Amino acid sequence: MRYMIKSLSDKITAIFIYLLLSVLCVAMFLAIDCLIEYHFYAGDGIQYSTREAMRVKTNEEFDIIEHYTVLKLAGEDVSDLFTKYAESRSNILFLVCDETGNTLLTNMDNPAAYDPQTAFEFTNEKPLNICDSSGNIVRGTVSVHVRKGLPAKDSYRLAINLIKTANVIKYPILFVLFFFVIAMILVLGMLMSGISQRSKNDQDPNAVPERFIDKIPFDLMIIIMAAIIAIVGLLMILTSVADIKQNNLVLWNALFMILSLVVASVTLLFSLSLATRIKYGHVYRNTLVFKLIAGIRKRAGKANDGYFKVRFISKVLITIGLIFCMEIAVTLVFLLQYKIHQN
């Protein structure tokens, strides 16, 4: 697999494909999250999502209708409203009545001719509380109805078509996500196998020198990368707590994809550095733990026995075990301080 990525252009292309696949994976994940939120995997997806879509969209109509009701009471021209909501080409039928039942504004020729049980797909109502041109408060009811069958080609009909499409792709999209994840792992593996191959001949033009990041102690690099990912994860949580998702779903999706791209980039950087360290043979030697132990044993005059005489895999396991124990110790210290502070 390493021979598939040889030149710099191949590596740049592979990195671009990896980042593209990561974005596609996040997009698929967000789509699946939306399908779960709207009950598509619970059996009542079409009914629930249709009801929610109609509720949200009709809520957006209230402000427009109330505004034109005020204009109508003031004696101003509201013909452009009837152009937008013409009964013959609109899926929205609205009726504004005062407390006595008098019709203030409607786009229906004969409201009494419509049977609510058979003529409307969805109905949404809210109280009316506006002021007329004289400053008098007018109270009543605003009713917004969605016509049965959605005969007009407007955004309501488009929403229903999108819901039906989502119900069809709810299971295939899971396989698409699985495919993208596998493809991303394969591309990452190809990059790791083709990166910084060590050469005995220093004049070899294909030999890639170690980068600055490859010389950072490996355990310190793990801590730095984990801290970056933790900060990004915290930002993701904060965007959800701040109700950005509820108030502006498009903005939340964009922020989530950007932050996920940061995580993918950090993962790529760490993986390539790990591959370089493995191929240069100093995964465990270039660690703070190893340098600490080496310094202690050198001062004790035992630099060539004990830990340094065991096999490579044993050194790796011992080093990783010590790092893990240090992390547990640090976590316990912070937990103890937190408990003391709480008490």
C-alpha positions in Angstrom: 0.0 0.0 0.0 3.0 2.3 0.6 3.9 2.3 -3.1 0.6 4.0 -4.0 1.8 7.3 -2.4 5.3 8.2 -3.6 5.5 11.9 -4.7 4.6 15.0 -2.8 1.6 15.6 -5.1 0.3 12.1 -4.2 0.6 12.9 -0.5 -1.2 16.3 -0.9 -4.0 14.6 -2.9 -4.3 11.9 -0.2 -4.5 14.5 2.6 -7.2 16.4 0.6 -9.2 13.2 0.2 -8.8 12.4 3.9 -10.1 15.8 4.9 -12.9 15.6 2.4 -14.0 12.2 3.6 -13.9 13.5 7.2 -16.2 16.4 6.2 -18.5 13.9 4.4 -18.6 11.7 7.5 -19.6 14.6 9.7 -22.3 15.6 7.2 -23.7 12.1 7.2 -23.5 12.1 11.0 -25.5 15.4 11.2 -28.0 14.0 8.8 -28.5 10.9 10.8 -28.7 13.0 14.0 -31.5 15.0 12.4 -33.3 11.8 11.3 -33.1 10.5 14.9 -34.4 13.8 16.3 -37.4 13.7 14.0 -38.2 10.0 14.9 -37.5 8.5 11.5 -36.0 5.4 13.1 -38.9 5.2 15.6 -41.6 4.3 13.1 -43.6 7.5 13.2 -41.0 9.6 11.4 -43.3 10.9 8.6 -46.1 11.8 10.9 -44.0 13.5 13.5 -41.7 15.3 11.1 -44.6 16.5 9.0 -46.4 17.8 12.1 -43.2 19.6 13.3 -42.4 21.0 9.8 -46.0 22.4 9.4 -45.9 23.9 13.0 -42.6 25.7 12.4 -43.5 27.0 9.0 -47.0 28.2 10.0 -45.5 30.0 13.0 -43.5 32.0 10.5 -46.7 33.1 8.8 -48.2 34.7 11.9 -46.0 37.8 12.0 -46.7 38.5 8.3 -50.4 38.1 8.7 -50.6 40.2 11.8 -48.6 43.0 10.1 -51.0 43.1 7.1 -54.0 43.0 9.5 -52.7 46.2 11.1 -52.4 47.7 7.6 -55.9 46.6 6.7 -57.4 48.2 9.9 -55.6 51.4 9.0 -57.2 51.4 5.6 -54.0 50.8 3.6 -53.6 48.6 0.5 -52.8 45.0 1.2 -53.2 43.6 -2.3 -49.6 42.3 -2.3 -50.5 39.9 0.5 -53.3 38.4 -1.6 -50.9 38.1 -4.5 -48.6 36.0 -2.3 -51.4 34.0 -0.7 -53.8 33.7 -3.6 -56.2 30.9 -2.9 -55.7 29.3 -6.3 -51.9 28.9 -5.9 -51.2 28.8 -2.2 -51.2 25.9 0.2 -51.8 28.4 3.0 -55.3 29.6 4.0 -55.6 32.1 6.8 -58.4 33.7 8.7 -58.2 36.6 11.2 -61.2 37.2 13.4 -61.9 39.6 16.3 -63.5 38.5 19.6 -67.0 38.8 18.2 -66.2 36.5 15.3 -66.1 39.2 12.6 -63.6 38.5 9.8 -60.8 41.1 9.7 -58.6 39.5 7.0 -58.6 36.3 5.0 -57.6 34.9 1.7 -60.5 32.5 1.5 -63.5 33.4 -0.7 -65.9 31.6 1.6 -64.4 30.4 4.9 -67.6 28.6 5.9 -67.4 26.4 2.8 -64.3 24.6 4.2 -64.7 21.6 6.5 -61.7 21.6 8.9 -61.8 17.8 9.1 -61.4 17.2 5.4 -60.1 20.4 3.8 -57.0 21.0 6.0 -53.8 19.0 6.4 -52.7 21.0 9.4 -54.1 23.9 11.5 -52.3 26.4 13.7 -53.9 29.1 15.8 -52.7 31.9 18.1 -54.4 34.8 19.9 -54.5 38.1 18.1 -53.5 41.2 20.1 -52.8 44.3 18.0 -53.5 48.0 18.0 -55.4 49.7 15.2 -54.7 53.2 13.8 -56.7 54.8 16.7 -54.6 53.1 19.3 -57.4 50.7 20.3 -56.4 47.2 21.2 -57.9 44.6 18.9 -58.1 41.0 20.2 -59.1 37.9 18.4 -57.7 34.8 16.8 -55.3 34.2 13.8 -55.8 30.8 12.2 -53.4 29.4 9.6 -54.4 26.3 7.7 -52.4 24.0 5.4 -54.6 22.7 2.5 -55.2 19.0 2.2 -53.0 17.4 -0.5 -50.8 20.5 -0.9 -52.0 21.3 -4.5 -49.7 24.4 -4.9 -46.0 24.0 -5.7 -44.6 26.1 -2.8 -42.2 25.6 0.2 -44.8 23.5 2.1 -45.0 21.0 -0.7 -41.2 20.9 -1.0 -40.9 20.2 2.8 -43.3 17.2 2.5 -41.2 15.9 -0.5 -38.0 16.3 1.5 -39.6 14.4 4.4 -40.6 11.5 2.1 -37.1 11.5 0.7 -35.6 11.4 4.2 -37.8 8.4 5.0 -36.5 6.5 2.0 -32.8 7.2 2.6 -32.8 6.7 6.4 -31.2 3.2 6.2 -29.0 3.7 3.1 -27.4 6.7 4.7 -26.1 4.5 7.5 -24.2 2.4 4.9 -22.9 5.5 3.2 -21.5 6.7 6.6 -19.9 3.3 7.1 -18.3 3.5 3.6 -16.9 7.0 4.2 -15.4 5.9 7.6 -13.7 2.9 6.1 -12.4 4.9 3.2 -11.1 7.6 5.5 -9.3 4.9 7.6 -7.8 3.4 4.5 -6.5 6.8 3.2 -5.0 7.5 6.6 -3.3 4.1 6.6 -1.9 4.8 3.1 -0.5 8.2 4.3 1.0 6.6 7.4 2.7 3.8 5.4 4.1 6.3 2.9 5.3 9.0 5.2 9.0 9.7 6.0 10.5 6.4 5.0 13.9 6.1 6.6 16.8 5.7 4.1 20.4 4.5 4.8 21.6 6.7 2.0 21.5 10.4 3.1 21.7 11.4 -0.5 18.5 9.6 -1.4 16.1 12.3 -2.7 13.1 10.3 -1.5 14.3 10.4 2.2 12.2 12.8 4.2 13.8 14.4 7.3 12.2 14.5 10.7 9.9 17.5 11.2 9.9 19.7 14.3 6.7 18.0 15.5 8.4 14.6 15.3 11.1 15.7 17.7 8.6 16.7 20.5 8.5 14.0 23.3 5.8 11.6 22.4 4.0 11.6 25.7 4.0 15.4 25.7 2.6 15.3 22.2 -0.2 13.0 23.4 -1.1 15.4 26.1 -1.1 18.4 23.8 -3.3 16.6 21.2 -5.7 15.3 23.8 -6.0 18.9 25.2 -6.8 20.3 21.8 -9.4 17.7 21.1 -10.9 18.2 24.6 -11.1 22.0 24.0 -12.8 21.4 20.6 -15.2 18.9 22.2 -16.0 21.5 24.9 -16.7 24.1 22.3 -19.1 21.6 20.6 -20.9 21.1 23.9 -21.1 24.8 24.6 -22.7 25.5 21.2 -25.4 23.0 22.1 -25.9 24.4 25.6 -26.1 27.9 24.2 -29.2 26.9 22.1 -27.5 27.7 18.8 -28.8 24.4 17.4 -32.4 25.3 18.3 -32.2 29.0 17.2 -30.1 28.5 14.1 -29.6 25.0 12.8 -27.6 26.0 9.8 -25.1 28.0 11.9 -24.8 25.1 14.4 -24.1 22.6 11.6 -21.5 24.9 10.1 -19.8 25.3 13.5 -19.9 21.6 14.1 -18.4 20.8 10.7 -15.6 23.3 11.2 -14.7 22.0 14.7 -14.9 18.4 13.4 -12.5 19.4 10.7 -10.1 20.6 13.4 -10.3 17.3 15.1 -9.7 15.4 11.8 -6.6 17.6 11.1 -5.2 17.0 14.6 -5.8 13.3 14.2 -4.0 13.3 10.8 -1.1 15.3 12.2 -0.7 12.9 15.2 -1.0 9.8 13.0 1.6 11.0 10.5 4.0 11.9 13.4 3.4 8.5 15.0 4.3 6.8 11.7 7.4 8.9 11.4 8.5 8.0 14.9 7.9 4.3 14.3 10.0 4.4 11.1 12.8 6.3 12.8 12.7 3.8 15.6 12.4 6.2 18.6 8.7 6.0 19.7 9.6 5.2 23.3 13.0 6.8 23.4 11.7 10.2 22.6 9.4 10.4 25.6 9.8 12.4 28.9 9.3 9.1 30.9 12.2 7.4 29.0 14.5 10.4 29.4 13.7 10.6 33.1 14.4 7.0 33.6 17.6 7.2 31.5 18.8 10.2 33.4 18.2 8.5 36.8 19.9 5.2 35.7 22.8 7.1 34.1 23.5 8.9 37.4 23.2 5.6 39.2 25.7 4.0 36.9 23.2 1.5 35.6 22.5 2.8 32.2 22.8 -0.5 30.4 20.8 -2.9 32.5 17.3 -3.3 33.9 14.8 -1.4 31.8 17.2 -0.9 28.9 17.9 -4.6 28.5 14.3 -5.7 27.9 12.8 -6.2 24.5 11.3 -3.4 22.4 7.7 -4.3 23.0 8.3 -4.5 26.8 9.8 -1.0 26.8 6.8 0.3 24.9 4.4 -1.4 27.4 6.3 -0.1 30.4 6.5 3.4 29.0 2.8 3.5 28.1 2.0 2.0 31.5 3.9 4.7 33.3 2.3 7.4 31.2 -1.1 5.9 32.0 -0.3 5.8 35.7 0.8 9.5 35.6 -2.4 10.5 34.0 -4.5 8.6 36.6 -2.5 10.3 39.3 -3.0 13.7 37.9 -6.8 13.0 37.5 -7.0 11.8 41.1 -5.3 15.0 42.3 -7.7 17.2 40.4 -10.7 15.1 41.6 -9.5 15.3 45.2 -9.1 19.1 44.9 -12.6 19.3 43.5 -14.0 17.3 46.4 -12.2 19.5 48.9 -13.5 22.6 47.2 -17.1 21.3 47.2 -17.0 20.5 50.9 
